[in-house]
Amino acid sequence: MKIANIDLGEKPVLLAPMEDVTDIGFRLMCKRFGADMVYTEFVSADALIRSVNKTQQKLVTHEEERPVVIQIYGREVDPMVEAARIVEEAQPNILDINFGCPVKRVAGKGAGAGMLRDIPRMLEITKSVVDAVKIPVTVKTRLGWDQDSKIIVELAEQLQDCGIAALAVHGRTRSQMYTGEADWELIGKIKENPRMNIPIIGNGDVTSDLVAKEKFDKYGVDAIMVGRATIGRPWIFQEIKHYLQTGEHLPEIPFHEKMAIIRQQVNDSVARLDEYRGILHIRRHLAATPIFKGIPNFRDTRIAMLRADSVEELFSILNRIETDFAEYLH
C-alpha cells in the first residue's frame, strides 16, 4: 500500500494517534516491534501558532521512527493552515488532520469529531490544508456524529475530492465515544465504492492477530490502525505482523522480556521528562498492560505499583512481582 509516494508494504499495521500515549518513546518502541507507520499525539493548531512549548515539543520526531505522521486539530481554517505550514517545517512524512477525537474539550468546541456537525467547514479546512503544504495530507475521522448521521460513505468521497492522500476511519460515531463495538461494515462499504481510489485505513477494536487478519480479509481495507490495544503491550505489532505473514501465532514472549520492555518504557519516559512526570506518564501503560492478568491476590501489589513515585520504588515492586508471583507468570 502506498500513501502518495510512501510505500508501506502489503497489509500495513499502523500505530493510532493517542493523546498522552504516543510520545516519541512509545512510538520508537512500537516501531521496534513492527509498526509500519506511527502517529504523534494530536497537536492543537491554536496552541502551535501561539508557540506553546509543550505543543511544540510534540513536533519532535526521530529518524528511526519514520515514516512518521504528525496530526493536528482545530476548528478554524486560517489557524489550521498556519499550523500545517509549521508542521511541514518539522519534516514529518505525512500531515494528518484529526476529525475524530470525541472528547468534550475538543469535539464540544467544534474541533475533532465536532467537525462531523459542520461538514462544509470540515471540507474547507481539508482543502485549504492540502493546498497549503507539499507533503501528503491524510484525514482520520469517525462514522458520523451519532447513530442517525452515519455519513462516512458519502463523506469519504468528499474528502477524497479535497485532495487527501488516505483516509482513516474509526468504526464508531462521536456519540459512542469508545463504548460498544466498532462497526466495520461502513468501512467496508467505503472500500466497495468504485469512486474511491485512495487507501482506506480501518480503526477500532483491533485487539489481536486474529482480529487484524479478519478485518483485512472481510472488509478489504488497505491498512489497519491499532490504538488502545497497544497500551502496555507494544509487542502486539510483532504478533499481528507474524500472523499476517505466516498464518501462525507467534510464540508468547517470555514474561521476563515483557518486564524488561516495561522497565525500558519507564526509563525512556523518565529520561524524556523527569522522574516525577515520567512515572506519572507511564502509569497508564502499567495500568493497562495485560501481563499481570490472572495473577491472584494482586490488588495490593497493583495499587502499590501505580502509586510508586520513584524509579527505585517502582523497580523494587516490579522485581518483587517477578519473585513472588513467579509460578503464575509465563
C-alpha positions in Angstrom: 0.0 0.0 0.0 1.2 3.5 -0.8 0.2 6.8 0.6 1.4 9.3 -2.1 5.0 8.0 -2.7 5.4 6.4 0.7 5.4 2.6 0.3 4.2 0.8 3.5 4.2 -2.7 2.0 1.4 -5.2 2.0 -1.2 -5.1 4.7 0.5 -2.5 6.9 -0.3 -2.2 10.6 -0.2 1.4 12.0 0.0 2.9 15.5 -3.0 5.1 16.1 -2.5 8.6 17.4 -3.4 8.8 21.1 -3.1 11.7 23.5 -0.7 11.2 26.4 0.3 7.8 24.9 2.0 8.1 21.5 5.0 10.2 22.6 8.3 9.7 20.9 9.5 6.9 23.3 6.4 4.8 22.7 6.4 5.4 19.0 10.0 4.2 18.8 9.1 1.1 20.9 6.2 0.3 18.6 8.4 0.8 15.6 10.9 -1.7 17.1 8.1 -4.3 17.3 7.0 -3.8 13.7 4.6 -0.9 13.4 4.7 0.1 9.7 3.8 3.8 10.5 3.4 5.7 13.7 1.4 8.9 14.6 2.2 11.6 17.1 -0.2 12.7 19.8 -2.6 15.3 18.3 -1.4 18.8 18.1 -3.6 21.8 18.7 -3.4 24.3 15.8 -4.2 27.2 18.1 -1.5 26.2 20.7 1.0 25.6 17.9 0.7 29.0 16.3 0.9 30.6 19.8 4.3 28.8 20.2 3.2 26.9 23.4 6.3 25.0 24.4 4.5 21.7 25.3 2.8 21.7 22.0 5.9 22.4 20.0 7.7 19.5 21.7 5.1 17.2 20.1 6.6 18.1 16.7 9.9 16.4 17.6 10.5 13.2 15.7 13.4 10.8 15.3 14.7 9.3 12.0 14.3 5.8 13.4 10.5 6.1 13.6 10.0 7.1 10.0 7.6 7.0 8.3 6.0 9.3 11.0 2.8 11.3 10.9 2.1 14.5 12.8 -1.6 15.1 13.5 -3.2 18.4 14.0 -6.7 19.5 15.1 -8.6 22.8 15.1 -11.9 24.4 14.1 -10.9 27.4 12.0 -9.4 27.5 8.5 -6.7 30.1 8.9 -5.1 28.6 12.2 -5.2 25.1 10.7 -3.4 26.3 7.5 -0.8 28.2 9.6 -0.3 25.2 11.8 0.0 22.9 8.8 2.9 25.0 7.5 4.6 24.9 10.8 4.3 21.2 10.9 5.6 20.9 7.4 8.8 22.6 8.6 9.2 19.8 11.2 9.5 17.4 8.2 7.2 14.6 9.0 6.4 12.2 6.2 2.7 12.9 6.4 0.4 15.5 7.9 -2.9 14.1 9.3 -6.0 16.1 10.2 -7.9 14.9 13.3 -11.7 15.0 12.6 -12.3 12.1 15.0 -11.4 12.9 18.6 -14.6 12.6 20.6 -13.7 14.1 24.0 -15.7 17.0 25.2 -12.9 19.6 25.4 -12.2 19.0 21.7 -15.4 17.9 20.0 -17.6 20.0 22.2 -15.8 23.1 20.9 -16.3 22.1 17.2 -12.9 20.5 16.6 -12.0 16.8 16.2 -15.2 14.8 15.8 -17.1 18.1 16.4 -16.5 18.8 12.7 -18.9 16.0 11.8 -21.6 18.5 12.6 -20.2 21.1 10.2 -19.2 19.2 7.0 -18.8 22.3 4.8 -16.2 23.7 7.2 -14.5 20.3 7.5 -14.1 20.2 3.8 -12.9 23.8 3.6 -10.3 23.1 6.2 -9.2 19.9 4.4 -8.9 21.6 1.0 -7.1 24.6 2.4 -4.6 22.5 4.3 -3.9 20.2 1.3 -3.3 23.3 -0.8 -1.0 24.9 1.8 1.6 22.2 2.1 3.7 20.0 -0.2 3.7 16.9 2.0 0.8 14.3 1.8 -2.2 15.2 3.9 -4.5 12.5 5.3 -7.6 12.6 7.5 -8.8 10.5 10.4 -12.5 10.6 11.3 -15.5 8.6 12.5 -18.7 7.2 11.0 -20.7 10.3 11.9 -21.8 12.3 14.8 -24.4 9.9 16.1 -26.5 6.8 15.2 -28.8 8.9 13.0 -26.0 10.6 11.0 -23.6 7.9 9.8 -22.4 9.8 6.8 -19.0 8.4 6.3 -19.5 6.7 2.9 -20.5 10.0 1.2 -18.1 12.0 3.3 -15.2 9.8 2.2 -15.8 10.8 -1.4 -16.0 14.5 -0.4 -12.7 14.3 1.5 -11.0 12.5 -1.4 -12.1 15.3 -3.7 -10.3 17.7 -1.4 -7.1 16.0 -2.3 -6.2 13.9 0.7 -3.8 11.0 0.2 -5.5 8.5 2.5 -8.4 8.2 4.9 -8.5 6.5 8.3 -11.9 5.7 9.8 -12.7 4.7 13.4 -15.8 2.5 13.3 -17.7 4.4 15.9 -19.8 7.6 16.0 -18.8 10.5 18.2 -21.7 9.8 20.5 -20.4 6.3 21.1 -17.1 7.7 22.3 -15.2 4.4 22.9 -18.2 2.3 24.0 -19.9 -0.6 22.2 -18.4 -2.4 19.3 -16.8 -0.7 16.3 -18.9 -1.0 13.2 -16.6 -2.1 10.3 -19.5 -2.6 7.8 -19.5 1.0 6.8 -15.7 1.0 6.5 -16.1 -1.9 4.1 -18.7 0.0 2.1 -16.2 2.8 1.6 -13.8 0.3 0.1 -16.6 -1.1 -2.2 -17.3 2.4 -3.6 -15.9 2.4 -7.1 -15.2 6.1 -6.9 -12.7 5.7 -4.1 -9.1 5.4 -5.1 -7.2 6.5 -2.0 -6.1 4.0 0.7 -8.7 3.3 3.4 -7.3 2.6 6.9 -9.7 0.8 9.3 -9.5 1.5 13.1 -11.4 0.2 16.1 -11.3 -2.9 18.3 -8.2 -4.4 16.6 -7.1 -6.3 19.7 -5.3 -9.4 18.4 -3.6 -11.0 15.4 -6.8 -13.0 14.6 -8.9 -9.8 14.6 -6.4 -8.0 12.5 -6.5 -10.7 9.8 -10.3 -10.8 9.9 -10.5 -7.0 9.3 -8.2 -7.2 6.2 -10.0 -10.3 4.8 -13.6 -9.4 5.5 -13.6 -5.6 4.8 -10.8 -5.2 2.3 -9.1 -2.3 4.0 -5.7 -1.2 2.8 -4.3 -0.9 6.3 -5.4 -1.3 9.9 -4.7 1.0 12.8 -4.2 -0.3 16.3 -4.9 2.1 19.2 -5.8 1.2 22.8 -4.7 -2.5 22.5 -1.1 -1.2 22.2 -1.0 0.5 25.6 1.1 -1.7 27.9 1.5 -4.1 25.0 3.7 -2.7 22.2 4.6 -6.2 21.1 1.1 -6.6 19.6 2.6 -5.3 16.3 5.0 -8.2 16.3 2.2 -10.7 17.0 0.0 -9.3 14.2 2.7 -9.0 11.6 3.9 -12.5 12.2 0.4 -13.9 11.9 -0.4 -11.9 8.7 2.8 -13.1 7.1 2.9 -16.8 8.2 -0.7 -17.7 9.3 0.8 -18.9 12.6 0.6 -17.4 16.0 3.9 -16.0 17.3 5.1 -17.9 20.4 4.3 -16.0 23.6 7.1 -13.5 24.6 8.6 -14.7 27.9 7.4 -12.7 31.0 10.9 -11.5 31.9 11.2 -10.0 28.4 7.9 -8.2 28.8 9.1 -6.9 32.1 12.3 -5.7 30.5 10.2 -3.8 27.9 8.1 -2.1 30.7 11.3 -1.1 32.5 12.7 0.4 29.3 9.5 2.4 28.9 9.8 3.7 32.4 13.5 4.7 31.8 12.6 6.3 28.5 9.8 8.3 30.0 11.9 9.5 32.9 14.8 10.4 30.6 12.4 12.4 28.3 10.6 14.2 31.1 11.9 13.8 34.7 11.4 11.2 37.4 8.1 12.5 38.8 6.4 13.4 35.5 7.9 10.4 33.7 6.5 7.9 36.2 3.1 9.7 36.1 3.1 9.4 32.4 3.9 5.7 32.3 1.2 4.7 34.8 -1.3 4.5 32.0 0.8 1.7 30.4 1.3 0.0 33.7 -2.4 0.0 34.5 -3.4 -1.3 31.0 -0.8 -3.9 30.4 -2.3 -7.4 30.2 0.8 -9.2 31.5 -0.4 -9.2 35.1 -3.8 -10.5 34.2 -4.8 -13.6 36.1 -2.4 -13.2 39.0 -4.4 -14.0 42.2 -4.3 -11.6 45.1 -2.6 -9.0 43.0 -4.7 -6.0 44.0 -2.5 -4.6 46.8 0.6 -5.0 44.6 -1.1 -3.3 41.7 -2.1 -0.4 43.8 1.5 0.0 45.2 2.9 -0.2 41.6 0.6 2.6 40.4 1.4 4.7 43.5 5.2 4.4 43.3 6.7 7.9 42.7 10.4 7.0 42.1 12.2 4.7 39.7 13.8 2.9 42.7 10.5 2.2 44.4 8.8 1.1 41.1 11.6 -1.2 40.0 11.7 -2.7 43.5 8.0 -3.6 43.2 8.5 -5.0 39.7 11.4 -7.1 41.0 9.1 -8.5 43.8 6.4 -9.3 41.3 8.9 -11.5 39.3 9.9 -13.2 42.5 6.6 -13.5 44.5 4.4 -14.4 41.6 6.8 -16.5 39.5 4.5 -19.6 39.4 1.8 -17.6 37.7 4.0 -15.8 35.2 4.7 -17.2 31.7 
